[in-house]
Amino acid sequence: MKTSSKTHHYLLPGYVDGTLSSTDKQQLEKQLESDALLRVALARLQATDSALRDTFTLEEPSRDFTLNVMAHLERVPVQEPVRSVRKSVMLLVSALLAAAGTALLLATGFFDTPTTTLDVNLFKLPASASKYVPQTIPVSINSRMLLNSIIMINVVVALIVFDRTILKPFFQKRLSQ
């Protein structure tokens, strides 16, 4: 009995779905009468099928779905607006300012010591605030970390400028050709 049920297991999904031909259906029903293992397999498959049908609903597209898709195949995709030159120049200026600021800090020896002092006399404070604020404020700065972060920010800004001003227009031209 075990060998005969294996030969008809492939027919069970079609039987549950109702897509079997009449001859296959008759053969399977005849086999189901004599084979208990095949009946158990059919019962499990029917239980699984009904559980899935109860849990999930089959979504169907609207009637005009195919017509709508076919009608819009020839449509040209909307191109992203080209970035203005003004924004690109502003990004480039900010990269140059970051580079100039880093060079200025390096030239003045700001990164020579790990701790530096901030001279409050450089800022014009009101007379009432001068009695609460000391003349110099020691500031502990990890100069290597600060320098590395300034350089990284400069590199990121430069890469963004390079991407927006050179690479993007270049590849958009190639794409349109």
C-alpha positions in Angstrom: 0.0 0.0 0.0 2.8 2.5 0.8 4.3 2.2 -2.7 1.0 2.8 -4.5 0.2 5.9 -2.5 3.5 7.5 -3.5 2.6 7.2 -7.2 -0.5 9.3 -6.7 0.8 12.0 -4.3 1.6 14.3 -7.2 -2.2 14.3 -8.1 -3.3 15.6 -4.7 -2.8 19.3 -5.2 -4.7 19.2 -8.5 -7.5 17.3 -6.7 -7.8 19.9 -3.9 -7.7 22.7 -6.5 -10.2 21.0 -8.8 -7.9 21.1 -11.8 -7.5 17.3 -12.4 -8.8 15.7 -15.5 -11.7 13.3 -15.1 -9.5 10.2 -15.7 -6.9 11.3 -13.1 -9.6 12.2 -10.7 -11.3 8.7 -11.0 -7.9 7.0 -10.6 -7.1 9.0 -7.5 -10.5 8.5 -5.9 -10.2 4.8 -6.5 -6.8 4.8 -4.9 -8.1 6.9 -1.9 -10.7 4.2 -1.1 -8.0 1.6 -0.6 -5.0 3.6 0.7 -5.2 5.1 4.3 -1.9 7.0 4.0 -3.1 8.7 0.8 -6.3 9.8 2.6 -4.3 11.2 5.5 -2.1 13.1 3.1 -5.2 14.4 1.3 -6.8 15.5 4.6 -3.6 17.4 5.6 -3.4 19.1 2.2 -7.1 20.1 2.4 -6.6 21.5 6.0 -3.6 23.5 4.9 -5.4 24.8 1.8 -8.5 25.9 3.8 -6.3 27.5 6.5 -4.4 29.5 3.8 -7.6 30.5 2.0 -9.1 31.7 5.3 -5.9 33.6 6.3 -5.0 35.2 2.9 -7.2 36.8 0.3 -6.1 36.8 -3.2 -5.6 40.4 -4.5 -6.8 41.0 -8.1 -5.8 44.0 -10.1 -8.4 46.3 -11.6 -10.0 45.6 -14.9 -8.1 48.3 -16.6 -4.7 47.6 -15.1 -3.1 46.1 -18.2 -4.5 48.8 -20.4 -3.1 51.5 -18.1 0.3 49.9 -18.0 0.5 49.5 -21.7 -0.7 53.1 -22.3 2.1 54.5 -20.1 4.9 52.4 -21.5 5.9 55.1 -24.0 5.8 57.8 -21.5 9.2 59.6 -20.8 10.2 59.4 -17.2 10.2 62.7 -15.3 13.8 63.9 -15.0 15.1 65.2 -11.8 15.7 69.0 -12.0 19.3 69.9 -12.5 21.0 71.4 -9.5 21.6 75.1 -9.8 25.1 76.4 -10.4 24.6 78.7 -7.4 24.2 75.8 -5.0 27.2 74.0 -6.5 29.3 77.2 -6.1 28.2 77.5 -2.5 29.3 73.9 -1.8 32.6 74.6 -3.4 33.1 77.8 -1.4 32.3 76.0 1.8 34.9 73.3 1.0 37.5 76.1 0.3 36.6 77.8 3.5 37.0 74.6 5.5 40.4 74.1 3.8 41.4 77.7 4.5 40.3 77.5 8.1 42.3 74.3 8.6 45.4 75.9 7.0 45.0 79.0 9.2 44.7 76.9 12.4 47.8 74.9 11.4 49.8 78.1 10.6 49.0 79.6 14.0 50.1 76.5 15.8 46.6 75.8 17.2 47.2 72.0 16.9 50.6 72.0 18.5 49.4 71.5 22.1 46.5 69.3 23.3 45.2 72.0 25.6 44.8 75.6 24.6 43.4 78.6 26.3 40.7 80.9 25.1 41.5 84.6 25.7 38.3 86.3 26.7 39.8 89.7 26.1 39.4 89.1 22.3 35.7 89.4 22.8 34.1 92.6 23.9 32.1 91.7 26.9 29.9 94.1 28.9 31.5 95.4 32.1 28.9 93.6 34.3 30.0 90.2 32.7 33.7 90.7 33.2 33.5 90.1 36.9 31.9 86.7 36.4 34.1 85.5 33.5 37.8 84.9 34.1 40.3 86.5 31.8 41.3 83.2 30.2 39.4 80.0 30.0 41.4 76.8 29.7 39.8 74.6 27.0 40.9 71.0 26.7 40.8 70.0 23.0 42.2 66.8 21.5 43.9 68.6 18.6 44.5 65.4 16.6 40.8 64.5 16.8 39.7 68.0 15.8 42.1 68.2 12.9 41.0 64.8 11.6 37.3 65.7 11.9 37.9 69.0 10.0 39.8 67.1 7.3 37.0 64.5 7.0 34.3 67.2 6.8 36.3 68.9 4.1 36.7 65.6 2.1 33.0 64.8 2.4 32.0 68.3 1.2 34.5 68.0 -1.7 33.1 64.6 -2.7 29.5 66.0 -2.6 30.6 69.0 -4.8 32.4 66.6 -7.2 29.3 64.4 -7.4 26.8 67.2 -7.9 28.8 69.4 -10.3 30.7 66.9 -12.4 29.5 63.3 -12.1 25.8 63.8 -12.1 25.6 66.0 -15.2 28.1 63.7 -17.0 26.0 60.6 -16.4 22.7 62.3 -17.1 24.1 63.3 -20.5 25.2 59.7 -21.2 21.8 58.4 -20.1 19.9 60.8 -22.4 22.0 59.8 -25.4 
